[in-house]
Amino acid sequence: MTPRVEIARMMHLPALLRILWAFTRKTDWLPVRRSRLTDLRILFTLLRERRVRIIRNAGRPVAFLAREGARVHALYVHPEARGLGYGRALLHDAQRTGWLELWTHAANTDARTFYAKAGFEEVAKGELNDEQLPDVQLIWREGVQA
């Protein structure tokens, strides 16, 4: 059964922060550059603007995707829920727009593999992130295979 994607609400903010921090605060190669307060403010704004989609399991958010138009800002799955298709379901929901673009850290090989399997193509390299680490830009277009 395909997980149900829904619009996140303000009441989901604490769970979304836990999901975010499970990656950003516990990944060895990723330096922490933003404060928890800054993360809270960013997610609060995205939620207020209805730009976050979630998947829940047993009533609790286990994954979320934040985007603005075609730009994916974040896709995170709680560590205990990885490999269950939640990220794929969120991405598939976002792909209904016909094209997407995002940046991910070059060192995040799991994410790069995930996006490649979803048909994304790496088109540029840079360091356009808070951590000032090498990253790659990926683009997906409907009907175009990487």
N, C-alpha and C positions, 0 to 999 in steps of 0.2 A: 504494500500500500504506500502511495506517495505521501510524504509528510505534508501537512497543511501549512501554507505560508500565510501569515497575516500581518497586518500593520501593528507595529509595536506601540504601546501606550506608555504614558509617563510612569505608571505603576511598575513597569518592567525595568526601569532604570537600574536599580540595585543588581538585578540578575545580569543585565548586560555589562555592567562594570565588572562583575566577577568573571564573566566569560572573557572580556577584553584583557583583564589583568592576569588571567590564567596563562595567557600567551606572553603579553608584553613584559610582565614582571618575573616570568620564570623561564625565559629563553636565554641561555647563556651568551649567545653571540649578539644579543640585542641590548645595547645600552639604554638605560632609562633616562630620557631627556624631558619628558613632560611630567608634571606633577599629577597626583590623583585628582586634585581640584580642577586642573585644566581638562583632564579626561572627562570629568563629570560635566563641566560646562559644554564641551563639544557634544557629548552624547545628549545632554539636555536640549541643546539647540536642534540637533538632528531629529530628536523625538518630537519636539514642538512643531517642527516643519513637516512632520509625517514622512520622513525620508528613510525610516528604518523598518525592515521587514524581519520577522522572527519566525522560528519554528519552536513549538513547545512540545515537551514530553512530560506526561504526568502533570500537566498544568504549568510547568516551569519552563521558561525560555532556555533552550540548549544551544541555539545558534542564531546569529543575526547578520544581516547584510545592510549596509548603509550606502545610499547612493544619491547623487544629484543628477538627474537626467541620465545620460549614458555613462557618467563617471562613477565608478564604484570606489567609494572611500574606504570601506572596511568589509571584510567577511571573516567572521570568527565563529568557531565551533568549540564548545566546551570540551576539554580533553577527554572526559568520560563518554562523550557522545560522538567522537570522531570515528569515521569509517562506517557510519550508519546511513549515509546518503543525505544528511541534512544540508551540508554545504552545496552539494550537487543540486538539491531541490531549490535552495535559495537562488543559486546562480541560474538555473533553468527559468525560474520565475522572472528574474531580471532580464534574461535574454529575449523575452517577449517584445522588448523595445526595438529589436532588429540589429542593434550594435551596442557594444560596451567597450570601455577603456578603463585601465587601471594601472597602477604602479605597485610593484612588490619588491621586497629586498632581494638582491641577487643571491644572498646566502640562504634564502628561504626556498630550498630545493623542493620541499614538499608542496608548497604553493605553486611553484613554477610547473611542476609535474601535473598537479591538479588542473591548472588552467590550460595546459597544453592538451590534456585529454578532453577538455571541453571545447577545443577548437580555437583557442587564443593563439595569436602569433606575437612573438617578441619583436618590437619595432624600434626601440631606442634604449639607450642606457643613460644613467645620470646619477645624481645624488640629491634628488628633490624631496628628501624626507627629513623629519625632525632629528633623526639620529645621525645624519650626514654619512650614511653608509651607501655603498653602490646599490643601485636599484635598476630595475628594468620596467619598461612600459610595455603593456600587452594590450592588444586590440582583438576584439571578436566582431565579426560581421556575419549576419545571417547569410547562409548559402556559400560562404567562403571557408574552405578548409585550410588550416595552417600547414 
